[in-house]
Amino acid sequence: MTQAPKPSKPPVSNSGSTSTKLVAPTSTTADGKEVYNSSPAPISHLSPSSQVPSRTATPQPRKIEEDEDDPNVPAQVGAKCLRNGCNATFVSEEESRNGDGDAAVCKYHPMQPLFREGSKGYLCCKPKVLEFEEFLKIPGCKTGRHVFVKKVKPTDPTEELVRPRIDHYQTPSQVHVSVFAKQVDQARSNVQFEPEHVHLDLYLPAGKRCKQTLDLFDAIDPASSTFKIYGTKVELILAKQTLRAWSLLEKTDVQLPGAFGYTFSAGGRTGSVGAKDAILDHNNLSK
């Protein structure tokens, strides 16, 4: 009696990369051999609700901390609003602070200026210009109340008052004054001219500020006097009311000898405030 051949065992993979599962014979050949098929181990699929959430959080927009006006501190008449892009000046408490008219409305930029590759503008809005004069004319993109005296915050650095070095020289009709202060904030700083005084209010980096009044040696014409802020200094041009020569930049109670005058550089009648030594011309050295 002829025995039927023993069924062959299905091959087993040794790779370990794919698991197999034995199943019942699926077919039989003509000579009586049973054929087995192998199926890969089932892959479990996670439902959307069971997937691990992403750890990347959506960035929250940065909150802009704006300065506030301190109504408890009196503002000086003519003081400029401290907000970027606002050129309003203080007139009175009723009109500039407490009123509801246009004079009390501040149109300003809540974010800092942006200077990049010759382009000038603000981070809070799109307008960009090339010339600095046009940059100063960019209208504010937000409305609110003026800030004439900044309210001190607990996180603000302590303000330090400084007195920068001041040099000057004169011509028959003008006095040129150089205030050596670096990186002056042009948007917040201001210079006011009066017939006998010049008021400096310059905001410097690291919480420093120059708040100084020059008691001028002689009278000037405020309407014809100008100033310009540079990266390393502030230049003032004082228009004299008369052609009289100035012995000093500021008045003094000290009795000066006749024909007294400072000289600064090779020649000319000039002065230096804050210099280490006074340099006198040959006429004054003989006295």
SELOKOL-311271 format. One line per field, with one value per residue: residue number from 1; x, y, z of N, C-alpha, C, O in turn; residue in three letters. Coordinates in steps of 0.001 Angstrom, whole numbers. Example, Ala and Ser with C-alpha at 12.3 -4.5 7.8 and 13.67 -1.06 7.14 Angstrom:
2
num = c(1/2)
nxx = c(13190/12850)
nyy = c(-5690/-2250)
nzz = c(7800/7080)
caxx = c(12300/13670)
cayy = c(-4500/-1060)
cazz = c(7800/7140)
cxx = c(13200/12900)
cyy = c(-3300/30)
czz = c(7800/7870)
oxx = c(14236/13409)
oyy = c(-3319/1138)
ozz = c(8465/8039)
residu = c(Ala/Ser)
This chain:
287
num = c(1/2/3/4/5/6/7/8/9/10/11/12/13/14/15/16/17/18/19/20/21/22/23/24/25/26/27/28/29/30/31/32/33/34/35/36/37/38/39/40/41/42/43/44/45/46/47/48/49/50/51/52/53/54/55/56/57/58/59/60/61/62/63/64/65/66/67/68/69/70/71/72/73/74/75/76/77/78/79/80/81/82/83/84/85/86/87/88/89/90/91/92/93/94/95/96/97/98/99/100/101/102/103/104/105/106/107/108/109/110/111/112/113/114/115/116/117/118/119/120/121/122/123/124/125/126/127/128/129/130/131/132/133/134/135/136/137/138/139/140/141/142/143/144/145/146/147/148/149/150/151/152/153/154/155/156/157/158/159/160/161/162/163/164/165/166/167/168/169/170/171/172/173/174/175/176/177/178/179/180/181/182/183/184/185/186/187/188/189/190/191/192/193/194/195/196/197/198/199/200/201/202/203/204/205/206/207/208/209/210/211/212/213/214/215/216/217/218/219/220/221/222/223/224/225/226/227/228/229/230/231/232/233/234/235/236/237/238/239/240/241/242/243/244/245/246/247/248/249/250/251/252/253/254/255/256/257/258/259/260/261/262/263/264/265/266/267/268/269/270/271/272/273/274/275/276/277/278/279/280/281/282/283/284/285/286/287)
nxx = c(846/554/1800/612/2455/4112/2898/4534/6265/5533/7804/9838/10552/13663/14424/13292/12179/9588/6774/5115/2114/683/-1643/-4549/-4311/-4582/-4864/-4629/-2301/-2125/-761/-1266/-130/-235/-767/449/-207/1344/702/1324/1896/-824/-1252/-1660/-3796/-3915/-6567/-7731/-8357/-6755/-4168/-897/-660/805/3811/4592/3823/1500/2812/2277/1085/3284/2850/2450/3904/2870/3750/2415/689/1437/-756/-503/1817/2867/2927/5188/4528/4565/5936/6820/4882/5615/5217/5961/6071/4171/3713/2628/2328/2334/-303/-2269/-3737/-6489/-6894/-4950/-4740/-7109/-9212/-11684/-11316/-9660/-7072/-6405/-6203/-4077/-2106/-166/2739/2810/5000/8595/10931/12185/15113/16569/18823/18854/16144/13419/11137/8365/7894/5272/3640/3188/4229/7221/10130/12826/14242/15185/13735/11260/10598/10016/7575/5735/2489/837/-271/-2086/-4484/-4822/-4233/-2218/1230/2849/4326/6029/4726/6202/7324/7460/9404/11071/14313/16318/16328/19086/20590/22696/25493/26632/29671/30207/30931/31791/31809/32067/30673/30415/27593/26404/26313/27828/27077/28134/26895/28085/26784/26021/24053/21437/17989/16003/13261/12154/13618/14288/14860/14587/14291/14831/14858/17002/17766/18515/16954/17747/16711/17487/17328/19130/20915/20563/18978/19823/19786/19882/19107/19081/19660/20804/22106/22324/25037/24438/21633/19495/17909/15127/13429/15041/17001/18382/18519/20156/20222/22760/24607/26625/26531/24816/23992/23791/22652/22852/21241/22433/21201/22479/25611/27530/30415/30732/32039/31862/29962/27857/26312/28099/28900/31378/33844/35140/38249/38989/38485/38532/38603/37928/39905/39668/41063/43175/42753/40531/37664/36441/34858/35073/33148/33537/36004/39366/41458/41734/42438/44193/44407/47208/46923/45480/47182/49209/48195)
nyy = c(-1201/2091/4934/8165/11128/12991/16055/19077/21491/24904/27510/29331/32606/34085/36628/38434/40866/40864/39557/36351/34500/31346/29590/27594/24956/26109/25147/22128/20225/18338/15975/15532/17254/19628/23056/25863/29180/32265/35060/38488/39849/41440/44979/47432/50185/53491/55367/58632/60039/58880/59488/60807/64044/66936/68451/70992/74168/76722/79835/82632/85933/88671/90746/94201/96568/99618/103036/105131/108154/110318/111808/113067/114467/117654/119022/120784/123786/123594/121223/118234/115526/112208/109915/107766/109238/111208/114619/116501/119220/120292/122260/123073/121778/121349/121381/119652/117324/116654/117254/116639/117198/117499/118176/116677/114118/111521/110501/107908/105681/102463/100741/100276/102271/101162/100632/99702/98746/101281/101818/103265/103151/101949/99224/98518/99131/99396/101507/102669/104643/106499/108868/110708/112931/112440/110180/111199/112270/110238/109240/108450/105134/104391/105433/107319/108543/111385/111277/113085/113213/110536/107719/106136/102804/99740/98072/99699/101061/102995/106432/108280/111340/113182/115246/116139/116876/120149/122119/125174/127554/130753/132984/136201/136484/134214/131539/128503/125487/122470/119578/116895/114032/110684/108561/109684/109659/110411/110632/111200/113218/116760/120220/123430/126830/130017/133627/134181/131756/128229/125183/121920/118650/115616/112238/109434/106288/103369/104347/106957/110550/113855/116771/119942/123459/126179/129206/131802/133852/136134/137674/135792/134969/133165/132114/131924/130188/126889/123241/120049/116529/114192/111066/111028/113447/116558/119274/122746/125793/129017/131984/135177/138173/140562/141829/141525/140193/137087/136470/134206/131118/130946/133030/134515/135062/135820/138313/139328/140053/142835/142407/139667/136263/132919/130595/128115/125524/126328/129055/131909/132975/131129/128646/126064/123962/121951/120957/119957/121806/125346/127180/129962/132901/134789/137429/137329/135776/137465/138914)
nzz = c(0/-970/654/1281/560/3137/4341/3422/5448/5799/4754/7091/7845/8713/8975/10720/10324/9426/10842/10781/10325/10805/8839/7973/5476/2181/-370/-2448/-4240/-7396/-6917/-4274/-2409/177/174/1835/2795/3878/5973/6619/9885/11435/11105/13421/13366/14392/15623/14682/17012/18928/18388/19106/20287/18650/19778/19169/19890/19035/18292/20395/19810/20464/23235/23196/25180/26028/26655/29268/30053/32790/34682/37098/37193/36391/33094/30972/29194/25742/25722/24057/22727/23748/22301/19488/16314/16819/16800/18443/20764/24190/25351/27284/30357/30080/27310/26106/27651/29168/27505/24860/22255/18996/19645/21854/20958/20121/17482/16669/16532/17740/17887/17558/15560/12330/10658/7769/5335/4113/3996/5753/8433/10437/12738/13111/10968/7359/5613/4101/3687/2113/2699/5645/6438/5274/6680/9217/8694/8426/8987/12112/12993/14869/17317/20326/23650/24458/25566/27682/30008/31009/32656/35356/35337/37269/36195/34754/34030/36333/35810/34713/35074/32992/32005/29110/27239/25951/23192/21431/18736/17059/14602/12958/12903/13960/16439/16811/18263/19729/21076/22626/22509/22223/20077/20357/21055/18523/18164/20658/21823/22292/21504/22703/21895/23301/23703/25504/26455/26036/25938/26610/26044/25986/25148/25979/25425/27639/29756/30293/30423/29197/30588/30423/30794/28983/29884/28029/26775/25335/23616/21373/18212/18338/16310/14066/14811/14825/15109/14832/14932/15166/14797/16733/18052/18864/16951/17285/15942/16670/16168/16272/17777/17584/16262/18120/19692/21413/24541/26117/26137/27942/30435/33177/36636/37309/37248/34290/32630/30417/26898/27097/26082/25040/23184/20711/19024/16189/15692/16111/18022/20411/22520/25063/26857/29546/28857/29743/30150/29886/26990/26144/24063/22635/23446/25872/27380/28142/30181)
caxx = c(0/1383/1433/650/3606/3840/2829/5730/6015/5808/9083/9796/11545/14557/14870/12820/11590/8161/6238/4190/1061/287/-3071/-4906/-3985/-5504/-5082/-3929/-1853/-2621/-104/-1678/587/-1005/-53/138/171/1664/221/2059/1193/-1689/-753/-2701/-3918/-4450/-7627/-7289/-8513/-5752/-2839/-196/-718/2083/4347/4867/2719/1334/3359/1324/1598/3920/2080/3194/3726/2935/3910/1216/913/1254/-1464/-164/3023/2569/3707/5569/3946/5476/6533/6428/4369/6710/4907/6584/5266/3265/4436/1820/2960/1420/-843/-2830/-4334/-7831/-6882/-4063/-4864/-8460/-10210/-12174/-11116/-8577/-5779/-6147/-6098/-2701/-1921/1208/3178/3045/6237/9817/11333/12962/16019/17203/19294/18432/14705/13055/9716/8053/7569/3839/2874/3896/4919/8674/10665/14279/14774/14815/12687/9997/10315/9394/6231/4856/1416/644/-1222/-2951/-4923/-4938/-4002/-826/2111/3748/5211/5920/4498/7288/6936/8388/10489/11893/15582/16375/16841/20314/20826/24098/25819/27667/30598/29655/31892/31151/32588/31149/30906/29805/26128/25911/27113/27663/27252/28160/26631/28625/25954/25900/22832/20300/16688/15492/11809/11750/14431/13833/15632/13735/15042/14256/15813/18192/18005/18333/16588/18106/16070/18010/17226/20298/20759/20785/18253/20465/19059/20463/18068/19959/19305/21947/21835/23185/25813/23753/20318/19441/16617/14675/12821/16093/17935/18035/19334/20123/20744/23605/24860/27566/26396/23696/24526/22902/23063/22162/21281/22606/20377/23415/26915/28455/31161/30481/33238/31562/28681/26853/26603/28821/28994/32792/34258/36135/39058/38628/38922/38724/37946/38511/40228/39558/41755/44301/42420/39119/37199/35503/34932/34854/32585/33814/37377/40214/42232/41359/43541/44035/45212/48410/46535/45089/48307/50050/47507)
cayy = c(0/3315/5999/9533/11904/13890/17475/19899/22648/26188/28121/30346/33653/34376/38039/39142/42155/40702/38393/35538/33810/30127/29412/26264/24776/26823/24371/20853/19987/17093/14814/15410/18138/20759/24327/26824/30588/33042/36448/39324/40181/42615/46282/48167/51574/54351/56277/60035/60525/58301/59895/61670/65426/67574/69248/72348/75059/77883/81019/83681/87260/89377/91884/95458/97383/101021/104006/105847/109503/110469/113084/113689/115284/118748/119092/122140/124303/123373/119894/117398/114194/111250/108762/107774/109735/112294/115882/117446/119856/120560/123618/123226/120541/121198/121132/118574/116096/116335/117609/115637/117689/116917/118442/115649/112814/111229/109557/107502/104322/101750/99961/101033/102487/100118/101149/98540/98906/102572/102000/103735/103017/101439/97798/98308/99446/99103/102582/102765/105740/106518/110076/110830/113947/111774/109258/111952/112648/109068/109427/107363/104091/104089/106630/107169/109779/111826/111006/114221/112796/109083/107120/105218/101415/99063/97420/100679/101385/104303/107445/108937/112623/113376/116536/115885/117954/121122/123031/126147/128589/131785/133846/137503/136458/132956/130762/127080/124735/121020/118820/115577/112976/109633/107768/110406/109229/111563/110739/111685/114351/118055/121412/124614/128086/131248/134719/134173/130402/127044/124050/120624/117476/114577/110881/108650/104856/102864/105125/108243/111695/115182/117789/121044/124766/127066/130629/132308/135056/137269/137315/135150/134975/131765/131667/131641/129203/125514/122163/118796/115415/113242/109837/111231/114752/117426/120557/123902/127033/130115/133224/136340/139357/141643/141360/141551/138953/136447/136033/132865/130609/131243/134139/134166/136110/136142/139513/138986/141197/143354/141646/138257/135324/131599/130181/126671/125166/127184/130470/132208/133175/130049/128166/124647/123704/120572/120616/119863/123031/126486/127633/131391/133443/135500/138678/137025/135204/138556/139619)
cazz = c(0/-1102/1594/742/1095/4258/3922/3714/6314/5134/5178/8143/7594/9839/8939/11914/10003/9215/11564/9986/11058/10097/8610/7457/4050/1306/-1611/-2547/-5611/-8020/-6301/-2875/-1515/681/16/2888/2571/5091/5925/7601/11126/11224/11571/14122/12948/15447/15218/14837/18378/19816/17986/20053/19787/18350/20877/18688/20251/18167/18985/20727/19437/21572/23724/23149/26375/25637/27733/29688/30567/34233/34860/38381/37016/35451/31852/30599/27952/24626/25786/22929/23053/23713/21446/18169/15207/17214/16931/19209/21915/25295/25409/28631/30866/29535/25864/25658/28442/29623/26506/23919/20897/18209/20276/22864/20292/19721/16384/16930/16178/19000/17867/17359/14163/11667/9644/7144/3963/3611/4139/7088/8732/11772/12756/13276/9763/6119/4882/4192/2893/2041/3330/7051/6555/4952/7781/10299/8285/8328/9982/13059/12601/16009/18036/21782/24397/24445/26704/27877/31100/31056/33969/35682/35568/38197/35460/34064/34696/36966/34888/35174/34427/32645/31390/28099/26918/24999/22572/20550/18079/16599/13452/13294/13007/14525/17382/16525/19506/19573/22300/22313/23090/21208/19926/20925/20532/17793/18267/21970/22261/21801/21870/22638/21871/23824/23437/26362/26967/25203/26787/26036/26618/25111/25683/25596/25747/29009/30754/30568/29872/29384/30766/30776/30256/28769/30102/26974/27037/24721/23075/20063/17541/18391/15054/13091/15379/14437/15660/14087/15721/14448/15549/17836/18684/18483/16497/17413/15286/17346/15387/17140/17512/17250/15797/19254/19912/22697/25257/26603/25663/28958/31341/34394/37647/37498/36535/33284/32173/29107/25712/27458/25169/24862/21819/20554/17790/15825/15764/16286/19398/20692/23891/25284/28173/29914/28527/30928/30332/29055/26141/25933/22972/23102/24119/27244/28122/28650/31281)
cxx = c(873/859/1543/1814/3167/3817/4091/5330/6331/7109/8851/10917/12349/14987/14436/12159/10103/7699/5195/3212/586/-1224/-3310/-4559/-5059/-5798/-4275/-3573/-2385/-1993/-368/-947/-311/-147/-539/581/460/1177/971/1206/364/-1077/-1896/-2665/-4559/-5534/-7153/-7373/-7442/-4331/-2240/-214/679/2512/4650/3665/2675/1845/2293/1897/2131/3107/2961/2872/3938/3094/2583/1599/646/575/-1132/1075/2712/3492/4015/4904/4982/6148/5970/5906/5472/6422/5562/5613/4309/4092/3662/2623/1903/1020/-1364/-3437/-5694/-7806/-6096/-4251/-6310/-9537/-10601/-11985/-9952/-7217/-5414/-5987/-4685/-2711/-450/1479/3488/4353/7408/10114/12182/13788/16785/17522/18794/16954/14375/11547/9529/7653/6070/3037/3780/4663/6418/9157/12184/14882/14284/13720/11315/9599/9604/7951/5278/3758/1276/-430/-2173/-3315/-5066/-4776/-2508/-93/3109/4744/5006/5721/5565/6725/7916/9581/11404/13215/15545/17013/18030/20515/22321/24261/26945/28551/29999/30775/31141/32195/31601/31628/30285/28306/25572/26867/26798/28026/27182/27962/27020/27875/25676/24522/21633/19012/16024/13990/11368/12461/13928/14780/14724/14598/14198/15270/17087/18517/17840/18083/16881/17379/16383/17940/18346/20077/20998/20142/18882/19704/19807/19326/18771/19483/20562/21495/22786/23846/25123/22463/20443/18040/16105/14125/13866/17116/17447/18910/19170/20822/21514/23845/25740/27386/25116/24274/23446/23500/22217/22341/21362/21614/21227/24719/27958/29123/30880/31810/33093/30250/27563/27299/27345/28828/30438/33140/35384/36934/38643/39236/39189/37999/38678/38928/40247/40044/42771/43973/40942/38742/36109/35636/34676/34371/32813/35221/38234/40935/41710/42583/43282/44889/46349/48057/46199/46221/49177/49425/47560)
cyy = c(1240/4401/7370/10304/12865/15336/18244/21111/23936/26813/29226/31354/33929/35841/38821/40443/42056/39445/37696/34835/32614/30021/28007/26161/25430/26070/23085/20605/18658/15867/14718/16315/19312/22031/25281/28232/31271/34466/37273/39648/41439/43872/47035/49620/52376/55237/57707/60537/60007/58679/60853/63097/65995/68466/70686/73245/76236/79123/82084/85041/88005/90611/93122/96269/98853/101914/104701/107211/109527/111812/113781/114571/116390/118703/120540/122544/124190/122023/119011/116057/113167/110044/108919/108291/110852/113544/116929/117995/120231/122037/123913/121890/120295/120806/119888/117264/115714/116584/116437/116071/117022/117116/117388/114260/112640/110180/109171/106088/103571/100962/100839/101258/101334/100766/99968/98857/100215/102847/102350/103634/102547/99968/97534/98571/99328/100259/102616/103854/105674/107707/110201/111872/113346/110779/109970/112323/111456/109193/108206/106396/103705/105395/106327/108534/110104/111354/112156/113957/111293/108596/106053/103830/100770/98450/98408/100893/102785/105316/108160/110222/112815/114749/116284/117104/118834/122025/124028/127006/129573/132441/135201/137447/135216/132408/129287/126285/123243/120371/117371/114499/111958/108961/108418/109918/110419/111744/111374/112957/115644/119148/122618/125868/129217/132369/134651/132773/129363/125871/122752/119517/116305/113223/110030/107184/104573/103747/106460/109360/112979/116185/119017/122321/125621/128516/131417/133634/136287/136757/136701/135324/133529/131260/131293/130629/127788/124518/120932/117722/114468/112008/110034/112552/115431/118792/121636/125067/128153/131393/134421/137443/140564/141021/141362/140183/138405/136038/134605/132398/130984/132411/133625/135354/136537/137366/139169/140217/141636/142532/140183/137386/133999/131423/128668/126337/126245/128670/130666/132300/132158/129641/126693/124454/122245/120139/120640/121182/124120/126959/129085/131852/134303/136805/138433/136423/136290/139274/138796)
czz = c(0/-176/921/1330/2206/3779/4331/4550/5567/5630/6214/7883/8850/9877/10152/11601/9815/9935/10711/10889/10214/10009/8077/5982/3193/19/-1570/-4018/-6118/-7412/-4797/-1909/-1122/629/1098/2451/3908/4902/6946/8808/10913/11832/12205/13681/14065/14877/15415/16261/19317/19424/19009/19520/19565/19512/20446/18941/19280/18886/19192/20327/20656/21952/23762/24403/25995/26870/28020/30239/32071/34490/36164/38294/36020/34244/31523/29288/26834/24645/24675/23423/22824/22826/20070/17116/15545/17459/17726/20388/22945/25299/26808/29049/30228/28066/25472/26409/28713/28578/25625/22466/20201/18865/21316/22257/19775/18610/16366/16406/17474/19047/17447/15869/13648/10559/9055/5687/3338/3722/5578/7267/10160/11667/12739/12003/8540/5494/5171/3240/2937/2779/4769/7240/6245/6038/8929/9982/8169/9382/10883/12604/13728/16703/19522/22434/24382/25701/26785/29002/31281/32482/34215/35967/36548/37489/34741/34789/35275/36013/35509/34376/34214/32002/30382/27866/25824/24511/21702/19861/17459/15318/13794/13519/13701/15574/17125/17784/19199/20940/22009/23100/21992/21265/20627/20255/19862/17968/19588/22390/21640/22304/21671/22757/22454/23607/24269/26892/25850/26137/26045/26784/25697/25807/25100/25943/27229/30069/31096/29853/30186/29424/31319/30103/30167/28935/29208/27341/26475/24080/21679/19478/17501/17058/14021/13585/15070/15189/14781/14891/14808/15328/16764/18565/18217/18158/16618/16640/15871/16542/16348/16770/17146/16767/16904/19422/21320/23318/25761/25982/26629/29822/32567/35339/37889/36659/35572/32900/30781/27993/26037/26451/25147/23407/21758/19156/17456/15955/15933/17744/19674/22135/23963/26708/28506/29539/29789/31206/29411/28298/25785/24772/23535/23811/25588/28051/28739/29827/32550)
oxx = c(1773/-321/2440/2123/2077/4608/4624/4246/7292/7469/7843/12080/11784/15807/15114/11620/9395/8203/4455/3471/146/-1961/-2353/-4515/-6257/-6826/-3352/-4408/-3026/-2620/251/-1115/-1025/1027/-1738/1622/-106/1235/1231/-22/818/-475/-2949/-1592/-5597/-5410/-6267/-6562/-7215/-3379/-2948/193/1631/1695/4941/2625/3707/1370/1515/3095/1530/2729/4072/1717/5054/2637/1738/2674/-253/1243/-1443/1356/2322/4676/3194/4743/6122/6861/4772/6407/6187/7313/5705/4472/3682/5051/4001/3488/739/1864/-951/-3629/-6019/-8613/-6528/-3955/-6693/-10676/-9955/-12441/-9333/-6307/-4236/-5666/-4157/-3265/413/584/4351/4782/7234/9610/12816/13240/17557/16635/18369/16531/14968/10778/10413/7139/5642/1847/4995/5697/6838/8657/12761/15924/13144/12864/10322/8414/8696/7183/4107/4068/1557/-1378/-2982/-2541/-5393/-5134/-1659/-696/4092/5880/3924/6440/5792/5775/9066/10651/12416/13251/14833/18098/17992/20600/23117/23296/28109/28208/29366/31488/30011/33316/30415/32817/29671/27775/24380/28050/25643/29137/26280/28758/26350/28275/25151/23918/20916/18955/15539/13490/10321/11954/13244/15404/14157/15499/13015/16440/18154/19441/17132/18892/16328/17425/15646/18432/18491/19146/21545/20685/18512/19068/20304/18659/19024/18967/21295/20614/23928/23300/25205/22232/21348/17114/16602/14332/13614/18016/16244/19902/18173/21884/20986/23350/25622/28022/24429/24961/22332/24708/21017/23463/20449/21246/20754/24899/29150/28469/30800/32609/34076/29521/26453/28484/27231/28770/30688/32770/36465/36382/38010/40350/39971/36901/39906/38356/40783/39476/43187/44851/40174/39434/34977/36425/34120/35095/32314/35608/37870/41016/41294/43652/42255/45953/46442/48802/46578/46234/49820/50052/47039)
oyy = c(1416/4752/7650/10135/13436/15758/18075/21675/24012/26660/29932/30983/34001/36239/39758/41089/43043/38359/38360/34612/32788/30313/27300/27182/25316/26295/22949/20749/17921/14808/13899/16173/19893/22041/25495/28407/30905/35011/36790/39710/42390/43843/47245/50221/52001/55780/57961/61363/60589/58233/61601/63321/65578/69140/71523/73107/76679/79440/82395/85269/87985/91411/93096/96611/99269/101586/104844/107399/108847/112846/114961/115339/116091/118388/121424/121723/124634/121680/119047/115509/113239/109221/110027/107837/111407/113527/118112/117311/120457/122932/124885/120992/119162/119987/119142/116199/114562/116155/115389/115387/116101/116312/117217/113313/113505/109095/110003/105403/104005/100553/101987/100526/100618/101372/99311/99189/100242/103992/101808/103984/102717/99525/96434/98257/99177/100007/102595/103975/104897/107571/109860/111716/113702/110561/109411/112653/111651/109246/107079/106777/102791/106352/105206/109557/109215/111076/112191/114428/110847/108997/105180/103682/101197/98312/97998/100908/103656/105085/108586/110192/112634/115340/116223/118221/118339/122627/123778/127160/129261/132450/135325/138277/135171/132748/128870/126396/122796/120584/116695/114111/112318/108812/107770/109781/111329/112868/112019/113698/115642/119029/122804/125955/129355/132086/135029/132616/129584/125590/122510/119454/116032/113071/109921/106862/105395/103891/107058/109142/113168/116421/119121/122288/125772/128990/131672/134430/137367/135550/137029/135766/132735/130098/130431/130253/127526/124887/120788/117959/113999/111923/109287/112771/114958/119398/121470/125298/128238/131821/134639/137612/141483/139807/141214/139146/139162/135341/133868/133185/131302/132731/132458/136506/137512/137444/138763/141315/140874/142023/139524/137727/133958/132043/128012/126832/126999/129462/129704/131758/132314/130214/126113/124747/121375/119022/121269/121623/123844/127125/129403/131292/134518/137251/139222/136538/136054/140154/139218)
ozz = c(820/-194/125/2509/2215/2936/5427/4401/4801/6797/6211/7723/9941/10704/10575/12499/10014/9647/9985/12071/9078/10951/7760/5295/3448/-620/-767/-4911/-5369/-7385/-4117/-698/-1939/998/1274/1817/4938/3799/8049/8746/10276/12906/11603/13631/14611/13779/16231/16682/20378/20065/19682/18380/20223/20140/21300/18299/18774/19977/18291/20496/21730/21097/24291/24655/25682/27965/27137/30807/32564/34515/36330/39215/34891/34356/31766/28385/26972/23702/24394/24405/21825/22617/19553/17037/14643/18230/17688/20937/22615/25256/27442/28229/29874/27627/24593/25868/28507/28762/25631/21550/20734/18663/21630/22975/19076/18784/16083/15910/18236/20126/17039/15017/14423/9638/9753/4901/2184/3562/6511/6372/11000/10639/12388/11966/8673/4875/6328/2122/3697/3420/5087/8112/6880/6288/9543/10886/7841/10572/10475/11919/13567/16680/19911/21851/24306/26737/26045/28950/31663/33398/33378/36736/36651/38081/34171/36020/34777/35480/36663/33148/35135/31518/30777/28254/24891/25313/21284/20344/17343/15000/14854/14257/14003/15607/17209/18302/18491/21855/21227/24197/20938/22327/21389/19033/20535/17927/19639/23232/20617/23358/20594/23592/22144/23350/23784/27690/24867/27021/24972/28012/24749/26925/23882/26681/27964/31165/32107/28822/31296/28417/32519/28986/31145/28218/29589/28105/27061/24013/20912/20158/16702/16709/13178/12835/15056/15819/14074/15467/13799/16451/17735/19596/17311/18981/16120/16682/15608/16274/17144/15608/16477/16861/16635/19307/22287/22692/25829/25378/26204/29923/32940/34909/38598/35487/35999/32843/30050/28113/25351/26010/25225/22511/22651/18182/18336/16298/15903/18606/19216/22886/23030/27659/27793/29883/30782/32352/28286/28886/25186/24508/24743/24684/26454/29276/29762/30417/33583)
residu = c(Met/Thr/Gln/Ala/Pro/Lys/Pro/Ser/Lys/Pro/Pro/Val/Ser/Asn/Ser/Gly/Ser/Thr/Ser/Thr/Lys/Leu/Val/Ala/Pro/Thr/Ser/Thr/Thr/Ala/Asp/Gly/Lys/Glu/Val/Tyr/Asn/Ser/Ser/Pro/Ala/Pro/Ile/Ser/His/Leu/Ser/Pro/Ser/Ser/Gln/Val/Pro/Ser/Arg/Thr/Ala/Thr/Pro/Gln/Pro/Arg/Lys/Ile/Glu/Glu/Asp/Glu/Asp/Asp/Pro/Asn/Val/Pro/Ala/Gln/Val/Gly/Ala/Lys/Cys/Leu/Arg/Asn/Gly/Cys/Asn/Ala/Thr/Phe/Val/Ser/Glu/Glu/Glu/Ser/Arg/Asn/Gly/Asp/Gly/Asp/Ala/Ala/Val/Cys/Lys/Tyr/His/Pro/Met/Gln/Pro/Leu/Phe/Arg/Glu/Gly/Ser/Lys/Gly/Tyr/Leu/Cys/Cys/Lys/Pro/Lys/Val/Leu/Glu/Phe/Glu/Glu/Phe/Leu/Lys/Ile/Pro/Gly/Cys/Lys/Thr/Gly/Arg/His/Val/Phe/Val/Lys/Lys/Val/Lys/Pro/Thr/Asp/Pro/Thr/Glu/Glu/Leu/Val/Arg/Pro/Arg/Ile/Asp/His/Tyr/Gln/Thr/Pro/Ser/Gln/Val/His/Val/Ser/Val/Phe/Ala/Lys/Gln/Val/Asp/Gln/Ala/Arg/Ser/Asn/Val/Gln/Phe/Glu/Pro/Glu/His/Val/His/Leu/Asp/Leu/Tyr/Leu/Pro/Ala/Gly/Lys/Arg/Cys/Lys/Gln/Thr/Leu/Asp/Leu/Phe/Asp/Ala/Ile/Asp/Pro/Ala/Ser/Ser/Thr/Phe/Lys/Ile/Tyr/Gly/Thr/Lys/Val/Glu/Leu/Ile/Leu/Ala/Lys/Gln/Thr/Leu/Arg/Ala/Trp/Ser/Leu/Leu/Glu/Lys/Thr/Asp/Val/Gln/Leu/Pro/Gly/Ala/Phe/Gly/Tyr/Thr/Phe/Ser/Ala/Gly/Gly/Arg/Thr/Gly/Ser/Val/Gly/Ala/Lys/Asp/Ala/Ile/Leu/Asp/His/Asn/Asn/Leu/Ser/Lys)
